[in-house]
Amino acid sequence: MVVGRGICIILRTCARVHALSQRPRLAGIQKPELVLRSLRSLCRSLALDPELLKHMDLHVVDDASDPALVVGWQEEARCAEIPFQWHFTDGRAGSASFDAAIDVALSSSCEAIYFLEDDYLHFQESIPCLLHGYAQLKASVVGGEVAITPYDCPDRYCRPYPSVLQFVGDRYWRTVRHTTGTFLVSRRTLERYLTLYRRFAQYGREPNVSEDTTINRVYGEMPCYSPIPSLAIHLQYESTIPLMLPHGGWLGLWNSLATPSPPRSGG
């Protein structure tokens, strides 16, 4: 399903940093390999629907990764025939590259924007399902504005709160109050809450800035939905792995991404 005037997808990459907490990642996974497999999973999902791909504006914003790594990632996308445009920032790390991602989003003519961090793995069906869910949920709410995150975070079951459940496509979607920097919103929402989104770019550099003081405030004024089961895995710590996963769990998805994607043409 095509979302209005199309969708702008912006993947932010940085091979130099771990999570802001500096805790080691799950199973000792190294960041360069995680970025590669994150990109690979996105390419495979984008390639699932070539018609949908025609309505996408695709970007990578890299924050001072090793140039040799970037060349490898670009080759990965080229071989998969996924036409990303590449942008580079000055190595401030943290969430600073989010400023550049906002600039890219505002320069796009697309109606919807998917901001994506580089430690998320997508299942192959994720992007079409995500866009279908977004379009249907957007049409169902008063005001027509929703946010979507692809990740069914286990924190929501450790500290539960009331949610609205809707069945769209092949899964349930529940309202949530919190996301990371991986979410889908309309351009209208981005522009309306631009001050909060710009402030989020200071996360990791200013001690009083977090998701709760910035982007999560948006979800107090409009609904944000996440899918059950999850359409993506946040491969950060053991505690961030979703509770219900298809395809053999996170390790099955991780292992399936060990080899390069075949070209969309099959040749």
C-alpha positions as CSV (number, residue, x, y, z in Angstrom):
1,M,0.0,0.0,0.0
2,V,1.4,3.4,-1.0
3,V,1.2,6.1,1.6
4,G,-0.2,9.3,0.0
5,R,2.7,11.1,-1.7
6,G,5.1,8.4,-0.8
7,I,7.4,7.7,2.1
8,C,10.9,9.0,3.0
9,I,13.0,6.4,4.8
10,I,16.1,7.7,6.6
11,L,18.6,5.2,8.2
12,R,21.1,6.7,10.6
13,T,24.4,4.9,10.9
14,C,27.5,5.2,13.1
15,A,30.0,2.3,13.4
16,R,32.0,4.1,16.0
17,V,29.6,4.0,19.0
18,H,27.8,1.5,21.1
19,A,24.6,2.4,22.9
20,L,24.7,5.6,24.9
21,S,24.9,3.7,28.1
22,Q,28.2,2.1,26.8
23,R,27.0,-1.4,27.9
24,P,28.2,-4.2,25.7
25,R,25.6,-5.3,23.1
26,L,23.8,-8.6,23.1
27,A,26.2,-11.6,22.6
28,G,29.1,-9.3,22.1
29,I,27.9,-8.2,18.6
30,Q,30.3,-5.6,17.1
31,K,28.7,-2.4,15.8
32,P,30.1,-2.5,12.2
33,E,28.5,-5.9,11.7
34,L,25.3,-4.8,13.3
35,V,25.0,-1.9,10.9
36,L,25.7,-4.1,7.9
37,R,23.0,-6.6,8.9
38,S,20.6,-3.8,9.8
39,L,21.0,-2.3,6.3
40,R,20.8,-5.8,4.8
41,S,17.5,-6.5,6.6
42,L,16.1,-3.2,5.4
43,C,17.1,-3.8,1.8
44,R,15.5,-7.3,1.8
45,S,12.2,-5.8,3.1
46,L,12.2,-3.0,0.6
47,A,12.9,-5.4,-2.2
48,L,9.8,-7.4,-1.3
49,D,7.5,-5.0,-3.2
50,P,9.1,-3.4,-6.2
51,E,6.0,-1.3,-6.9
52,L,6.1,0.2,-3.4
53,L,9.7,0.9,-3.9
54,K,8.9,3.3,-6.7
55,H,7.1,5.6,-4.2
56,M,10.0,5.8,-1.7
57,D,12.7,8.4,-1.1
58,L,15.6,6.4,0.5
59,H,18.5,7.9,2.5
60,V,21.4,6.9,4.8
61,V,22.8,9.6,7.1
62,D,26.2,8.3,8.4
63,D,28.0,9.9,11.3
64,A,31.8,9.6,10.6
65,S,32.1,5.8,10.2
66,D,35.3,4.4,8.8
67,P,35.2,5.2,5.0
68,A,36.1,1.6,4.2
69,L,33.0,0.4,6.1
70,V,30.8,2.9,4.3
71,V,32.0,1.7,0.9
72,G,31.0,-1.8,1.9
73,W,27.6,-0.7,3.0
74,Q,27.1,1.2,-0.2
75,E,28.1,-1.8,-2.2
76,E,25.6,-3.9,-0.3
77,A,22.8,-1.5,-1.2
78,R,23.9,-1.3,-4.8
79,C,24.0,-5.1,-5.3
80,A,20.5,-5.3,-3.7
81,E,19.4,-2.6,-6.2
82,I,18.1,-0.3,-3.5
83,P,18.7,3.3,-4.5
84,F,19.8,5.1,-1.3
85,Q,21.2,8.6,-1.2
86,W,24.1,9.0,1.2
87,H,24.8,11.9,3.5
88,F,27.6,12.4,6.0
89,T,27.9,14.3,9.3
90,D,30.9,15.4,11.4
91,G,31.2,12.7,14.0
92,R,29.4,14.2,17.0
93,A,27.8,10.8,17.6
94,G,24.9,10.4,20.1
95,S,21.7,11.5,18.4
96,A,23.3,14.5,16.7
97,S,22.9,13.0,13.3
98,F,19.1,13.2,13.9
99,D,19.4,16.9,13.1
100,A,20.7,16.0,9.6
101,A,18.0,13.4,9.2
102,I,15.4,16.0,10.0
103,D,16.9,18.3,7.3
104,V,16.7,15.4,4.8
105,A,13.1,14.7,5.7
106,L,12.1,18.4,5.3
107,S,13.7,18.5,1.9
108,S,11.7,15.5,0.7
109,S,8.3,15.9,-0.9
110,C,7.1,12.7,0.7
111,E,4.1,12.7,3.0
112,A,5.4,10.2,5.6
113,I,8.9,9.8,7.1
114,Y,10.4,6.7,8.7
115,F,13.3,7.6,11.0
116,L,15.4,4.4,11.6
117,E,18.3,3.6,13.9
118,D,21.1,1.2,12.9
119,D,20.6,-1.4,15.6
120,Y,17.2,-2.5,14.4
121,L,16.7,-5.7,12.2
122,H,13.6,-5.9,10.1
123,F,11.8,-9.1,9.1
124,Q,11.3,-9.4,5.3
125,E,7.7,-8.5,5.5
126,S,8.2,-5.5,7.8
127,I,8.1,-2.5,5.5
128,P,5.0,-3.4,3.6
129,C,3.2,-4.4,6.8
130,L,4.4,-1.2,8.5
131,L,3.1,1.0,5.7
132,H,-0.2,-0.9,5.5
133,G,-0.7,-0.5,9.3
134,Y,0.2,3.2,9.2
135,A,-2.3,3.9,6.4
136,Q,-5.1,2.0,8.0
137,L,-4.6,3.3,11.5
138,K,-4.2,6.9,10.2
139,A,-7.6,6.6,8.5
140,S,-9.2,5.3,11.7
141,V,-8.4,8.1,14.1
142,V,-10.0,11.5,14.6
143,G,-7.6,14.1,13.2
144,G,-5.9,11.5,10.9
145,E,-2.5,11.7,12.6
146,V,-0.7,8.7,14.2
147,A,2.9,7.6,14.8
148,I,4.1,4.0,14.3
149,T,7.1,2.2,15.7
150,P,8.0,-1.2,14.4
151,Y,9.1,-2.7,17.7
152,D,7.0,-4.4,20.4
153,C,9.2,-3.4,23.3
154,P,9.2,-5.9,26.3
155,D,9.3,-2.9,28.8
156,R,5.6,-2.4,28.0
157,Y,4.9,-5.8,29.7
158,C,7.1,-5.3,32.7
159,R,5.5,-2.0,33.5
160,P,2.0,-2.3,31.8
161,Y,-0.4,0.6,31.3
162,P,-3.8,0.7,29.5
163,S,-3.6,0.6,25.7
164,V,-6.0,0.5,22.8
165,L,-5.8,-2.6,20.6
166,Q,-6.8,-2.6,16.9
167,F,-6.5,-5.4,14.5
168,V,-5.0,-4.3,11.1
169,G,-3.6,-6.6,8.4
170,D,-2.3,-9.8,10.0
171,R,-1.6,-8.5,13.6
172,Y,-2.8,-6.4,16.5
173,W,-1.5,-2.9,17.0
174,R,-1.4,-1.3,20.5
175,T,-1.1,2.3,21.5
176,V,2.2,3.1,23.3
177,R,3.6,6.0,25.1
178,H,7.3,5.7,24.4
179,T,9.6,5.0,21.4
180,T,13.3,5.2,20.6
181,G,14.5,7.2,17.7
182,T,12.9,4.7,15.3
183,F,9.4,5.7,14.3
184,L,7.2,6.7,11.4
185,V,5.2,10.0,11.3
186,S,3.7,12.3,8.8
187,R,5.5,15.3,7.5
188,R,2.7,17.4,9.1
189,T,3.5,15.9,12.5
190,L,7.2,16.5,12.0
191,E,6.6,20.1,11.2
192,R,4.1,20.6,14.0
193,Y,6.5,19.2,16.7
194,L,9.7,20.3,15.1
195,T,11.0,21.9,18.3
196,L,10.7,18.6,20.2
197,Y,12.4,16.7,17.4
198,R,15.2,19.1,17.1
199,R,15.7,18.9,20.9
200,F,15.9,15.1,20.6
201,A,19.1,15.6,18.5
202,Q,20.8,16.7,21.7
203,Y,20.2,13.3,23.4
204,G,23.5,12.0,24.6
205,R,25.1,15.4,24.7
206,E,22.8,17.2,27.2
207,P,22.0,15.4,30.5
208,N,18.4,16.6,30.7
209,V,17.5,15.5,27.2
210,S,15.9,12.1,26.6
211,E,13.0,10.5,24.7
212,D,10.7,11.4,27.7
213,T,11.6,15.1,27.5
214,T,11.3,15.2,23.7
215,I,9.7,12.8,21.2
216,N,7.5,10.9,23.8
217,R,5.7,14.1,24.5
218,V,4.2,13.9,21.0
219,Y,2.4,10.7,21.9
220,G,0.5,12.5,24.7
221,E,-1.2,14.5,21.9
222,M,-1.6,11.9,19.2
223,P,-1.7,8.1,19.2
224,C,1.4,6.0,18.6
225,Y,1.1,2.3,17.7
226,S,3.4,-0.7,17.8
227,P,2.7,-4.1,16.2
228,I,2.1,-7.4,18.0
229,P,4.0,-9.5,17.1
230,S,7.0,-7.1,16.5
231,L,8.0,-6.2,12.9
232,A,11.6,-5.4,14.0
233,I,14.1,-6.4,16.7
234,H,16.0,-3.8,18.7
235,L,19.3,-5.7,18.9
236,Q,20.7,-3.8,21.9
237,Y,20.6,-6.0,25.0
238,E,18.9,-9.2,26.0
239,S,16.3,-7.2,27.8
240,T,15.3,-5.4,24.6
241,I,14.4,-8.5,22.6
242,P,10.6,-8.7,22.0
243,L,8.8,-11.5,23.8
244,M,7.0,-13.0,20.8
245,L,9.1,-13.5,17.7
246,P,8.5,-15.5,14.5
247,H,11.2,-16.9,12.2
248,G,13.3,-18.7,14.9
249,G,13.7,-15.6,17.2
250,W,16.3,-13.0,17.0
251,L,19.2,-15.4,16.4
252,G,17.4,-16.9,13.4
253,L,16.9,-13.5,11.8
254,W,20.5,-12.5,12.6
255,N,21.9,-15.7,11.1
256,S,19.8,-15.3,8.0
257,L,21.4,-11.9,7.4
258,A,25.0,-13.3,7.4
259,T,25.2,-13.4,3.6
260,P,24.6,-10.6,1.1
261,S,21.2,-10.1,-0.4
262,P,20.7,-11.3,-4.0
263,P,19.8,-8.6,-6.6
264,R,16.1,-7.9,-7.0
265,S,16.4,-8.9,-10.7
266,G,17.6,-12.3,-9.6
267,G,20.6,-12.1,-11.8
